[in-house]
């Protein structure tokens, strides 16, 4: 199935995938997403605000996430939260399956060398 | 924007940032704008001072992403459902695994279109954006290939627009030209396209029912026009009064000619102006209708202005004025042609009545000619009526076959060029497909279908060729602009009116798509079946089959095509060379011409004779003038008159052409032309009106009627009189440079009167410097007398040679272009092959091969391909040159100079093209070559 998908459309970009994966744990605001991304990738993926919001906007356009109504803090510190849609959940799962298979295929051919990075 | 200070308040930074935020679409700003700014602030605060680099990068990221967001928005608007669709398909794939196996995977409200179509759209968009990226990744490759292809497509579009304009386009501003037919008088001896006399025309109009009176006649007539204090001679159209009605083209302003203007000779001095002449000469003034202008010294009224673009039945000529046929006396003084059934000089066309077929028209005309034969046995004994439908008429049936031949030849030539260009691009694509073998192999092993990969490669080549097609159209547009701005130095206002109309655009589009598939398909097929294992390992393909064979075939084909092209061009140019160096029977250097017609100024014969005598003596006394003569016609201007002769004691065979071309000249003519007399004497002043009738004939004439006998003193019966031969001149060229040697005769102007004459002035130096003196001399005698066609003989010959020179130049340029393209093709293939074989060559060098043997090896490989192509091309050219036979003058179709020279030249070029990669191969460093993959 995942193979069929790859011919229909290139897979999500890693950073898009990461955003979806982070939001799977619950809705989060933009800055939170960046912090979480930094944490998960040892600082290797750390988009600038401009890049981040373009990705959010794009995923929003595709119907994978929506800005959440829930806000915290007082008036000055109000932030928008984003959460996955049902579709976003499904796509995340399908992409994860696809990537897992790719990763497994790659690693199984390289048994002579230890895997360094997943 | 000023440099940022070291410390900025958050509000200040927010300002520049907020300004840039305006670049985003509103829908983005409303939701994300505040967050974006806030997060920017937080990032900045957390990292403390922001050095300039960070400051700039933050803003640059904003600008870049604003563009990106707008792009995302635009593309999701363009492919509205696409984004969500793939996501749903992916999600459904997961759902299906966990749920029922029969789930359809499509929401009911998603779309009414079949899912295959959406997949197709998605694929297309993906292929398209991928293709754009691939093209941009390698800009030099793209530019070179696009340019090559654009050249091919552009030339094809330009040539097609010319052919379209001359052969296919309907007559502009004429109602349903399919109903029009052209009528000619046919004569024995394959003379099918004879002109018509006025009474003959009137009979057809009044008696042949198939046309229901819709028959019109016209001819070019020089007119002397004075208006707004400016006199000039223009080539106007004398037309029957129903001309505009038959063509279904009522004038844009005022009126056409009225029925009563077809009846009384000389009664209606009215003219209709051509649209472009009205614009240039009368400043597009609408009040010109009703104004009086002076035509041939008399007052005429302008009654109308023709429609814009209207040109009658000969669309390459833009007539400045139209005047009624019944004014023939006033327009051509000294001739009475309205009643003269024997004077055939008009062009006639007719409109078929509704429901009448061409065949029915022919039958009725055949019946009509039998009737005429009974009534006027003298005029119709041997003559018939020949009908040509408009669609087959072209410019004139007499030149149609040459026109079609030339058009076909040019189309074929540019098609060849396009094929060579296509092969080059195909080679480039093949080479690149080789570089992308690994990519293809990975995609195939990941499960991509072969069809998908082929589609994707084809999308690339199509995108490519459509871009090239666009560039080609620009090129064609430019070339057409140049062609339209060319003005020929002749009296008749030529207007080729080449345009990039819908037909040309469609042609270019079809051509682009065709070439895209043509050069894209082979590489795509090849690339989509790489030998998986070696491709994945990144090894270059070493085995000789497959791709390499295809490349070799393409190079051979390319060489062969350019050989055919070059040989054809060579033969044509050789023909042209022979034609121009041929003996014309006169010396065209230092000869100045000027045309004058006192008849158009209302002179009678006596006054005109005086005028010509005074002009001759005036011109002769100008410094730098050696001799002066007058003649009715200038040779080699593609115009001629002929008249029937009878020779006492000579019995012509059946269908033997006894109509011989002639000219009327004055005594000084032969000296001015530099034509020597082989026997007898030139015309003298004593050969005047009252003198004995005399003529001079050429050698060909003498040989035909009195072979091996004494010619002088012989008698020729023509034009109702007996003429005595007093001189013989060498046979020259009269109508065209390519003509067979033909009979010719000269009559003295004094004994065979013509008002309209061209003065031939033999000068000591550059004839152009005398042009103003000649004009002044005419002005001194009569200030109102227009001088037309003041130019040198070499210039005039240039005009008659213009089509051939243009064709020769075009063919030559096309041939050279073809050769360059082929050389580029050979070079790129050899260079690529060398780069692919670096490792192999490295091994050879390591094993002791010296550089000269490596060079020899590469050259041998390249030149073998070229050799096969050359032999093949020469064989094809041998065949095509026979087809071209009638277009080449005086050169054997197997001209050795061309057939040896051209391949030699190409081989030399090909040698250079293979030597360069060979030298690179020889300089391969074995160590590096072996280390590299």
HADDOCK unambig.tbl for C-alpha pairs under 7 A between the chains (distance, minus, plus):
assign (segid A and resid 1 and name CA) (segid B and resid 93 and name CA) 6.42 0.50 0.50
assign (segid A and resid 3 and name CA) (segid B and resid 446 and name CA) 6.73 0.50 0.50
assign (segid A and resid 3 and name CA) (segid B and resid 447 and name CA) 6.26 0.50 0.50
assign (segid A and resid 5 and name CA) (segid B and resid 90 and name CA) 6.31 0.50 0.50
assign (segid A and resid 7 and name CA) (segid B and resid 448 and name CA) 6.12 0.50 0.50
assign (segid A and resid 8 and name CA) (segid B and resid 119 and name CA) 6.60 0.50 0.50
assign (segid A and resid 8 and name CA) (segid B and resid 122 and name CA) 6.91 0.50 0.50
assign (segid A and resid 8 and name CA) (segid B and resid 123 and name CA) 6.40 0.50 0.50
assign (segid A and resid 9 and name CA) (segid B and resid 86 and name CA) 6.70 0.50 0.50
assign (segid A and resid 31 and name CA) (segid B and resid 39 and name CA) 6.17 0.50 0.50
assign (segid A and resid 49 and name CA) (segid B and resid 36 and name CA) 6.04 0.50 0.50
assign (segid A and resid 49 and name CA) (segid B and resid 39 and name CA) 6.54 0.50 0.50
assign (segid A and resid 49 and name CA) (segid B and resid 40 and name CA) 6.21 0.50 0.50
assign (segid A and resid 50 and name CA) (segid B and resid 61 and name CA) 5.68 0.50 0.50
assign (segid A and resid 50 and name CA) (segid B and resid 62 and name CA) 5.04 0.50 0.50
assign (segid A and resid 50 and name CA) (segid B and resid 65 and name CA) 5.91 0.50 0.50
assign (segid A and resid 51 and name CA) (segid B and resid 61 and name CA) 6.91 0.50 0.50
assign (segid A and resid 51 and name CA) (segid B and resid 65 and name CA) 6.12 0.50 0.50
assign (segid A and resid 53 and name CA) (segid B and resid 32 and name CA) 6.90 0.50 0.50
assign (segid A and resid 53 and name CA) (segid B and resid 36 and name CA) 6.99 0.50 0.50
assign (segid A and resid 54 and name CA) (segid B and resid 65 and name CA) 6.29 0.50 0.50
assign (segid A and resid 54 and name CA) (segid B and resid 69 and name CA) 5.88 0.50 0.50
assign (segid A and resid 58 and name CA) (segid B and resid 72 and name CA) 6.91 0.50 0.50
assign (segid A and resid 62 and name CA) (segid B and resid 83 and name CA) 5.29 0.50 0.50
assign (segid A and resid 62 and name CA) (segid B and resid 84 and name CA) 4.99 0.50 0.50
assign (segid A and resid 63 and name CA) (segid B and resid 84 and name CA) 6.40 0.50 0.50
assign (segid A and resid 79 and name CA) (segid B and resid 35 and name CA) 6.36 0.50 0.50
assign (segid A and resid 80 and name CA) (segid B and resid 35 and name CA) 6.82 0.50 0.50
assign (segid A and resid 87 and name CA) (segid B and resid 88 and name CA) 6.84 0.50 0.50
assign (segid A and resid 87 and name CA) (segid B and resid 91 and name CA) 6.63 0.50 0.50
assign (segid A and resid 90 and name CA) (segid B and resid 91 and name CA) 4.48 0.50 0.50
assign (segid A and resid 90 and name CA) (segid B and resid 94 and name CA) 6.76 0.50 0.50
assign (segid A and resid 91 and name CA) (segid B and resid 87 and name CA) 5.99 0.50 0.50
assign (segid A and resid 91 and name CA) (segid B and resid 90 and name CA) 5.90 0.50 0.50
assign (segid A and resid 91 and name CA) (segid B and resid 91 and name CA) 4.78 0.50 0.50
assign (segid A and resid 94 and name CA) (segid B and resid 90 and name CA) 6.02 0.50 0.50
assign (segid A and resid 94 and name CA) (segid B and resid 91 and name CA) 6.05 0.50 0.50
assign (segid A and resid 94 and name CA) (segid B and resid 94 and name CA) 5.63 0.50 0.50
